[in-house]
Amino acid sequence: MSLLKVSGLTKSFGGLMAVHNVDIAIEAGQILGMIGPNGAGKTTVFNLITGIYRPDKGAVEFSGMSLLGLRPHAIAEAGVARTFQTIRLFPNLTVLENVMAGRHCRSRAGVAGAVFRPPRQRAEEQEIRAQAERCLRFMNIWRFGNELAKNLPYGDQRRVEVARALATDPRLLILDEPAAGLNEQESAGLMALIRQIRETGITIFLIEHDMKVVMGVSDRVMVLDNGEKIAEGTPAEVRANPRVIEAYLGREDEEEVWPRV
């Protein structure tokens, strides 16, 4: 059974068909990359999976459980975490506080616990802090723990966002253009990081425009064009697919389309 199974996913906005009849299957431990031209519907697919939008048609199942109708926080509790194309940190909170905020989806303390802070509540807060620290150390940014998030360089803010997602204990991590705005050295570090995350047992689904990154880390790559899936296969198969090349950049010169990885 696939960890994530999407069947017939369809969504329109007014007269615009953003996603049409898309099927996705991700096996546990896999890295699946999704590519396509701007406006192809990639982020809409992510938003449909994570409960930000509701599909017009189709099914979304995670580990055999339907995610349809669940709010984003419930989907996170189920084990699906994500980052966003545009960084969404709390700029005036510290880096540590940002990551602790992600961990609070596992909190069991209610309003009374937050007010009166019994021993159980204090122990839970200590666990949340400890898990946030572990995630920041894993991302190699623990040294910024007490810095305000807004003061970090862009690439490190990206790492904070991934650390916050990891703090939820996900089984599936969805990354929306994690290499956006990164330089070549930072992108190389990101590739190593994605592999390290997979080694911890987390399955990864990513959108990425940096072809060196997506082709370098993905086990399989799927391609969207005008809201429809037009191809899926290994990176080598996708690189050699004339329909993909034509749809992606409107030309059939493979060496111009795909950078060497």
ZIKA-V835299 format. One line per field, one symbol per residue. phi: phi as a letter, one per 20 degrees, with the letter a starting at -180 (. if undefined). psi: psi as a letter, one per 40 degrees, with the letter a starting at -180 (. if undefined). burial: b if it has 16 or more other C-alpha atoms within 10 Angstrom, else e. A space follows every 50 residues. Layout:
phi: ???
psi: ???
burial: ???
//
This chain:
phi: .ffccdcmfbbccmeeeeccledbccegnedddccqfgnfofffgffffe nfddffbocccclndfefnefgffffffoddbdcgdgceefedfgfffff fffffefdfefffffelfgffffffffffffffgfffgemcffegeefgf eeggfffgffffgffffemfecddddlfegneefffffffgffffffffe oeecccebeffffffedefccdcdblndfdabrfgfffgeefffffffcm bdegfffdffc
psi: hidhhhhfhhhihbehhdhhfhhhhhiheihhihiiiheeedddddddde edihidiiihhhfehheheiiddddddeehiiiidhhgihdeiidddddd dddeeeiehadddddegiddddddddddddddddddddeffdeedeihde eiidddddddddddddeefidhhhhhfdeheiidddddddddddddddde ehihhihhehddddddehdihihihfeiheiiaidddddehdddddddee ifgddddhih.
burial: eebbbbebbbbeeeeeebbbebbbebebbbbbbbbbeeebbbbbbbbbbb bebbbeebbbbbbeeebbebebeebbbbbbbbbbeeeebeeebbbbbbbb bbbbeeeebeeeeeeeeeeebeebbeebbebbbbbbebbebbebbebbbe eeeebbbbbbbbbbbbbbbbbbbbbbbbbbebeeeebeebbebbeebbee ebbbbbbbbbebbbbbbbebbbbbbbbbbeebeebeebbeeeebbebbee ebeeeebeeee
//
